[in-house]
Amino acid sequence: MDLDKIAPICSFPTTVVFVDDNKRYLSKTALKLDKHNAIYKCFSDPKEACEYLEKMQRCQTF
């Protein structure tokens, strides 16, 4: 196992990704979250969520 390429367990600020087909649920959930503890991304399209996660992984340097 190449330890240089293992993603860290946690980083700050943490980004939390929500995926749900109910846009109304996502918007209500987002309003209740504490914006000081993490960055929240909400997606109703799973393909968009995957694209976002892939893009973020390419930006990470381990």
The first five atom37 places (N, CA, C, CB, O) and aatype in JSON, in Angstrom:
{
  "aatype": [12, 3, 10, 3, 11, 9, 0, 14, 9, 4, 15, 13, 14, 16, 16, 19, 19, 13, 19, 3, 3, 2, 11, 1, 18, 10, 15, 11, 16, 0, 10, 11, 10, 3, 11, 8, 2, 0, 9, 18, 11, 4, 13, 15, 3, 14, 11, 6, 0, 4, 6, 18, 10, 6, 11, 12, 5, 1, 4, 5, 16, 13],
  "atom_mask": [
    [1, 1, 1, 1, 1],
    [1, 1, 1, 1, 1],
    [1, 1, 1, 1, 1],
    [1, 1, 1, 1, 1],
    [1, 1, 1, 1, 1],
    [1, 1, 1, 1, 1],
    [1, 1, 1, 1, 1],
    [1, 1, 1, 1, 1],
    [1, 1, 1, 1, 1],
    [1, 1, 1, 1, 1],
    [1, 1, 1, 1, 1],
    [1, 1, 1, 1, 1],
    [1, 1, 1, 1, 1],
    [1, 1, 1, 1, 1],
    [1, 1, 1, 1, 1],
    [1, 1, 1, 1, 1],
    [1, 1, 1, 1, 1],
    [1, 1, 1, 1, 1],
    [1, 1, 1, 1, 1],
    [1, 1, 1, 1, 1],
    [1, 1, 1, 1, 1],
    [1, 1, 1, 1, 1],
    [1, 1, 1, 1, 1],
    [1, 1, 1, 1, 1],
    [1, 1, 1, 1, 1],
    [1, 1, 1, 1, 1],
    [1, 1, 1, 1, 1],
    [1, 1, 1, 1, 1],
    [1, 1, 1, 1, 1],
    [1, 1, 1, 1, 1],
    [1, 1, 1, 1, 1],
    [1, 1, 1, 1, 1],
    [1, 1, 1, 1, 1],
    [1, 1, 1, 1, 1],
    [1, 1, 1, 1, 1],
    [1, 1, 1, 1, 1],
    [1, 1, 1, 1, 1],
    [1, 1, 1, 1, 1],
    [1, 1, 1, 1, 1],
    [1, 1, 1, 1, 1],
    [1, 1, 1, 1, 1],
    [1, 1, 1, 1, 1],
    [1, 1, 1, 1, 1],
    [1, 1, 1, 1, 1],
    [1, 1, 1, 1, 1],
    [1, 1, 1, 1, 1],
    [1, 1, 1, 1, 1],
    [1, 1, 1, 1, 1],
    [1, 1, 1, 1, 1],
    [1, 1, 1, 1, 1],
    [1, 1, 1, 1, 1],
    [1, 1, 1, 1, 1],
    [1, 1, 1, 1, 1],
    [1, 1, 1, 1, 1],
    [1, 1, 1, 1, 1],
    [1, 1, 1, 1, 1],
    [1, 1, 1, 1, 1],
    [1, 1, 1, 1, 1],
    [1, 1, 1, 1, 1],
    [1, 1, 1, 1, 1],
    [1, 1, 1, 1, 1],
    [1, 1, 1, 1, 1]
  ],
  "atom_positions": [
    [[0.85, -1.17, 0.0], [0.0, 0.0, 0.0], [0.9, 1.24, 0.0], [-0.97, 0.0, 1.23], [1.84, 1.33, 0.78]],
    [[0.59, 2.18, -0.88], [1.36, 3.43, -0.97], [0.74, 4.45, -0.01], [1.37, 3.97, -2.44], [-0.29, 5.04, -0.31]],
    [[1.38, 4.64, 1.13], [0.83, 5.51, 2.17], [0.77, 6.97, 1.75], [1.64, 5.38, 3.42], [0.01, 7.75, 2.34]],
    [[1.56, 7.37, 0.75], [1.54, 8.76, 0.29], [0.25, 9.11, -0.45], [2.73, 9.03, -0.6], [-0.06, 10.28, -0.62]],
    [[-0.49, 8.1, -0.89], [-1.7, 8.37, -1.68], [-2.98, 8.09, -0.92], [-1.68, 7.54, -2.93], [-4.06, 8.07, -1.52]],
    [[-2.91, 7.87, 0.37], [-4.1, 7.63, 1.17], [-4.7, 8.98, 1.57], [-3.77, 6.76, 2.43], [-3.99, 9.85, 2.07]],
    [[-5.99, 9.13, 1.35], [-6.67, 10.37, 1.71], [-6.75, 10.5, 3.22], [-8.1, 10.42, 1.09], [-6.93, 9.5, 3.93]],
    [[-6.6, 11.72, 3.72], [-6.73, 11.91, 5.16], [-8.15, 11.59, 5.62], [-6.35, 13.34, 5.56], [-9.11, 11.77, 4.86]],
    [[-8.29, 11.14, 6.84], [-9.6, 10.8, 7.38], [-10.45, 12.05, 7.54], [-9.47, 10.09, 8.73], [-11.66, 12.01, 7.29]],
    [[-9.85, 13.13, 7.94], [-10.59, 14.36, 8.19], [-9.71, 15.55, 7.86], [-11.09, 14.44, 9.65], [-8.5, 15.52, 8.07]],
    [[-10.32, 16.57, 7.35], [-9.6, 17.82, 7.11], [-10.53, 18.97, 7.51], [-9.14, 17.96, 5.62], [-11.74, 18.79, 7.6]],
    [[-9.96, 20.12, 7.73], [-10.76, 21.26, 8.12], [-10.52, 22.38, 7.15], [-10.45, 21.71, 9.56], [-9.35, 22.64, 6.85]],
    [[-11.51, 23.05, 6.64], [-12.91, 22.8, 6.92], [-13.4, 21.55, 6.19], [-13.76, 24.02, 6.53], [-13.0, 21.28, 5.06]],
    [[-14.26, 20.82, 6.82], [-14.84, 19.61, 6.25], [-15.96, 19.99, 5.29], [-15.36, 18.68, 7.36], [-16.72, 20.91, 5.55]],
    [[-16.05, 19.27, 4.18], [-17.15, 19.46, 3.25], [-18.06, 18.24, 3.33], [-16.64, 19.67, 1.79], [-17.63, 17.1, 3.18]],
    [[-19.34, 18.51, 3.58], [-20.35, 17.46, 3.67], [-21.22, 17.55, 2.42], [-21.22, 17.61, 4.98], [-21.72, 18.62, 2.08]],
    [[-21.4, 16.42, 1.75], [-22.2, 16.39, 0.52], [-23.49, 15.62, 0.77], [-21.39, 15.75, -0.64], [-23.47, 14.48, 1.23]],
    [[-24.6, 16.27, 0.46], [-25.92, 15.65, 0.55], [-26.44, 15.41, -0.86], [-26.92, 16.54, 1.38], [-26.34, 16.28, -1.72]],
    [[-27.0, 14.23, -1.08], [-27.62, 13.91, -2.38], [-29.01, 13.37, -2.09], [-26.75, 12.88, -3.21], [-29.17, 12.37, -1.38]],
    [[-30.02, 14.02, -2.66], [-31.39, 13.57, -2.48], [-32.2, 14.09, -3.66], [-31.99, 14.07, -1.12], [-31.96, 15.2, -4.14]],
    [[-33.16, 13.31, -4.13], [-33.95, 13.74, -5.28], [-35.03, 14.75, -4.91], [-34.59, 12.54, -5.93], [-35.71, 15.29, -5.79]],
    [[-35.2, 15.01, -3.63], [-36.21, 15.96, -3.16], [-35.54, 17.31, -2.89], [-36.93, 15.43, -1.88], [-34.92, 17.5, -1.84]],
    [[-35.67, 18.24, -3.83], [-35.01, 19.55, -3.7], [-35.53, 20.32, -2.49], [-35.23, 20.38, -4.98], [-34.78, 21.04, -1.83]],
    [[-36.8, 20.16, -2.2], [-37.38, 20.85, -1.04], [-36.74, 20.37, 0.26], [-38.91, 20.63, -1.0], [-36.43, 21.18, 1.14]],
    [[-36.55, 19.07, 0.39], [-35.89, 18.5, 1.56], [-34.47, 19.05, 1.69], [-35.86, 16.95, 1.47], [-34.03, 19.41, 2.78]],
    [[-33.76, 19.11, 0.56], [-32.39, 19.61, 0.59], [-32.33, 21.06, 1.05], [-31.75, 19.47, -0.78], [-31.48, 21.43, 1.85]],
    [[-33.23, 21.88, 0.54], [-33.21, 23.3, 0.91], [-33.55, 23.49, 2.38], [-34.18, 24.1, 0.03], [-32.96, 24.33, 3.04]],
    [[-34.5, 22.72, 2.9], [-34.85, 22.82, 4.32], [-33.72, 22.3, 5.2], [-36.14, 22.05, 4.6], [-33.45, 22.86, 6.27]],
    [[-33.07, 21.24, 4.77], [-31.94, 20.71, 5.52], [-30.81, 21.73, 5.57], [-31.45, 19.39, 4.9], [-30.22, 21.96, 6.63]],
    [[-30.52, 22.33, 4.44], [-29.43, 23.3, 4.37], [-29.67, 24.49, 5.3], [-29.26, 23.79, 2.94], [-28.72, 25.03, 5.87]],
    [[-30.91, 24.9, 5.47], [-31.22, 26.02, 6.35], [-30.94, 25.71, 7.81], [-32.66, 26.43, 6.17], [-30.67, 26.62, 8.59]],
    [[-31.01, 24.45, 8.2], [-30.86, 24.06, 9.6], [-29.41, 23.74, 9.99], [-31.72, 22.86, 9.88], [-29.12, 23.52, 11.16]],
    [[-28.51, 23.72, 9.03], [-27.13, 23.33, 9.31], [-26.3, 24.51, 9.79], [-26.5, 22.72, 8.07], [-26.48, 25.64, 9.35]],
    [[-25.39, 24.22, 10.69], [-24.49, 25.26, 11.22], [-23.36, 25.49, 10.21], [-23.9, 24.84, 12.62], [-22.51, 24.62, 10.02]],
    [[-23.36, 26.63, 9.58], [-22.4, 26.94, 8.52], [-20.99, 27.18, 9.05], [-22.86, 28.16, 7.75], [-20.04, 27.27, 8.26]],
    [[-20.83, 27.29, 10.37], [-19.52, 27.53, 10.95], [-18.71, 26.25, 11.13], [-19.67, 28.22, 12.28], [-17.49, 26.32, 11.29]],
    [[-19.35, 25.11, 11.12], [-18.67, 23.84, 11.38], [-18.19, 23.12, 10.14], [-19.58, 22.95, 12.13], [-17.25, 22.33, 10.21]],
    [[-18.82, 23.38, 9.0], [-18.47, 22.66, 7.78], [-19.01, 23.4, 6.56], [-19.01, 21.21, 7.82], [-19.8, 24.34, 6.68]],
    [[-18.55, 22.96, 5.41], [-19.07, 23.45, 4.14], [-20.07, 22.39, 3.67], [-17.92, 23.71, 3.07], [-19.74, 21.2, 3.64]],
    [[-21.27, 22.81, 3.3], [-22.31, 21.87, 2.89], [-22.63, 22.08, 1.42], [-23.58, 22.05, 3.75], [-22.86, 23.2, 0.97]],
    [[-22.64, 20.99, 0.68], [-23.02, 21.0, -0.73], [-24.22, 20.08, -0.89], [-21.83, 20.55, -1.65], [-24.2, 18.93, -0.44]],
    [[-25.26, 20.58, -1.54], [-26.48, 19.8, -1.74], [-26.71, 19.58, -3.23], [-27.7, 20.51, -1.09], [-26.62, 20.51, -4.03]],
    [[-27.01, 18.35, -3.59], [-27.25, 18.0, -4.98], [-28.53, 17.16, -5.08], [-26.05, 17.23, -5.56], [-28.76, 16.26, -4.28]],
    [[-29.35, 17.48, -6.08], [-30.52, 16.65, -6.35], [-30.25, 15.71, -7.53], [-31.75, 17.53, -6.63], [-31.04, 14.81, -7.81]],
    [[-29.14, 15.93, -8.21], [-28.75, 15.09, -9.34], [-27.49, 14.31, -8.94], [-28.5, 15.95, -10.63], [-26.45, 14.91, -8.71]],
    [[-27.58, 12.99, -8.87], [-26.42, 12.2, -8.43], [-25.22, 12.34, -9.37], [-26.81, 10.75, -8.32], [-24.07, 12.24, -8.92]],
    [[-25.46, 12.55, -10.65], [-24.35, 12.73, -11.59], [-23.58, 14.01, -11.26], [-24.87, 12.78, -13.05], [-22.35, 14.02, -11.29]],
    [[-24.29, 15.08, -10.94], [-23.63, 16.33, -10.55], [-22.83, 16.14, -9.27], [-24.67, 17.45, -10.36], [-21.72, 16.67, -9.14]],
    [[-23.37, 15.4, -8.33], [-22.67, 15.13, -7.08], [-21.38, 14.36, -7.35], [-23.56, 14.35, -6.1], [-20.33, 14.69, -6.79]],
    [[-21.45, 13.35, -8.2], [-20.26, 12.57, -8.55], [-19.22, 13.43, -9.25], [-20.63, 11.38, -9.43], [-18.02, 13.33, -8.95]],
    [[-19.65, 14.27, -10.17], [-18.73, 15.17, -10.87], [-18.04, 16.1, -9.88], [-19.47, 15.98, -11.94], [-16.84, 16.34, -9.98]],
    [[-18.8, 16.63, -8.93], [-18.23, 17.51, -7.91], [-17.18, 16.77, -7.09], [-19.34, 18.07, -7.0], [-16.08, 17.29, -6.86]],
    [[-17.52, 15.56, -6.64], [-16.59, 14.78, -5.82], [-15.33, 14.4, -6.59], [-17.28, 13.52, -5.29], [-14.23, 14.45, -6.04]],
    [[-15.48, 14.04, -7.85], [-14.32, 13.72, -8.68], [-13.43, 14.94, -8.86], [-14.76, 13.18, -10.04], [-12.21, 14.84, -8.79]],
    [[-14.05, 16.09, -9.1], [-13.29, 17.33, -9.26], [-12.55, 17.67, -7.98], [-14.23, 18.49, -9.66], [-11.38, 18.06, -8.02]],
    [[-13.21, 17.53, -6.85], [-12.57, 17.84, -5.57], [-11.42, 16.88, -5.29], [-13.6, 17.79, -4.43], [-10.4, 17.28, -4.73]],
    [[-11.57, 15.63, -5.66], [-10.51, 14.65, -5.42], [-9.28, 14.98, -6.28], [-11.01, 13.21, -5.72], [-8.15, 14.82, -5.82]],
    [[-9.49, 15.44, -7.51], [-8.37, 15.81, -8.37], [-7.63, 17.02, -7.81], [-8.85, 16.11, -9.79], [-6.42, 17.17, -8.03]],
    [[-8.33, 17.88, -7.09], [-7.73, 19.09, -6.52], [-6.91, 18.79, -5.26], [-8.81, 20.12, -6.19], [-6.05, 19.59, -4.88]],
    [[-7.16, 17.67, -4.62], [-6.46, 17.32, -3.39], [-5.04, 16.88, -3.69], [-7.21, 16.21, -2.65], [-4.77, 16.22, -4.7]],
    [[-4.15, 17.25, -2.8], [-2.77, 16.76, -2.9], [-2.49, 15.97, -1.63], [-1.74, 17.94, -3.08], [-2.69, 16.48, -0.53]],
    [[-2.05, 14.78, -1.79], [-1.79, 13.9, -0.64], [-0.31, 13.71, -0.47], [-2.5, 12.54, -0.81], [0.13, 13.0, 0.44]]
  ]
}
